[in-house]
Amino acid sequence: MGGLEKKKLKVAVIGAGVAGLSCAVELERHGLSPVVFEQRPRPGELFEHCAAVLRLYSRPYDPLAQLREEFRLELRPISRIKKITMKSFRKKVTVKGNLGYLFLRGQARDSVESQLFAKIKSGITADTRADYLDLSKKFDYVVVANGSYDAGRTEGIWSPVIRTKVVGGSVVGKFDPEELVMWVDTRYSRTSYAYLAPFWEKRAFLGLVVPDSSVEEARRHWKLFWEIEQHPFEQVSEVVVEHNAGFVYPHQVGNILFAGVAGGFQEPFLGFGLIPAAKSGTLAGRAVATGRRYEDLLAQLKKDTEHSLVFREMINKAKNDDYDMLLGIISVPGLKQAIYNTNLDVLRIAAAAAGRLKGLIRRFKSG
């Protein structure tokens, strides 16, 4: 920390999302009082949605237990996922078990962002679009956690891998609050996927992720998705947002640290980076507060990101016959339970077996 006393450190955090607020929680735990800048009136995205966090992506750990024990973050889901239904063009498979969690995102009282905001004492400087370069001259450290890759692109440390649009919205109907539904069908989603995550019994978020598309193209695919699946729901809100993923290196430039989406930490499916954002934000705060090298603290999280992006690349290259075959394999008696209800790290094994990991790891340089 360059000889600076901890109590005298001036730290700016840009973004009051999951990564920024997790960073603020960690900084306050170490006795620091960060200044958190948020361009919106309050923490949380302007639209309400439901994010799924699957245990499949955190093997051999339970994601919430790991957050609690290693990162000292306690987050409350709105429900557990006890059933996942997967649908392809010709196949349908349902798996039951302790499969993951559903989290509310947005500005509601029980959202992840509101939970984290309630844990900090520093408050936020709202309605402020902060300039990270300007702040880097006024603060000892700046943590960029604004959910955007713009700063990384300016610094020349961002390499895009996946560009998508998420089109969807809240729907009303009758839902199992413990069931996550996923669709993979290239007739409407090309090389991506759709999902339904319930808020509760009568309301859910339905979303379609479309790669390399304009807003108009995404909406056309959304319309086709409804026509093909004949959903019995009523849509009551609409949202179209970008959901991009890529590599970032290094994650610290001078006194500027990059966390969450700004640091390239995403998930391949559904959670849209909730757990990686919380982890990277916490580790950024830990690096600043303790003087430890941020790149070293990120070692495991970077490996997790490498594997998840390899898996996403595999999905992106699949066709309907591949999806049908995959669901057919999963439906083999005993196999789907072995995949979803053990601590076997299936995704890492599959990624390594695919032979694509080596090239991506070269792009995602280690520190």
Secondary structure, 3 states (H helix, E strand, C coil): CCCCCHHHCCEEEECCCHHHHHHHHHHHHCCCCCEEECCCCCCCCCCCEEEEEEHHHCCCCCHHHHHHHHCCCCCCCCEEEEEEEEECCCCEEEEEEEEEEEEEECCCCCCHHHHHHCCCCCCCECCCCCCHHHHHHHCCEEEECCCCCHHHHHHCCEEEEEEEEEEEEEEECCCCCCEEEEECCHHHHCCCEEEEEEEECCEEEEEEEEECCCHHHHHHHHHHHHHHHCCCCEECCCEEEEEEEEEECCCEECCEEECHHHHCCCCCCCCCCHHHHHHHHHHHHHHHHHCCCHHHHCHHHHHHHHHHHHHHHHHHCCCHHHHHHHHHHHCCCCHHHHHHCCCCCHHHHHHHHCCCHHHHHHHCCCC
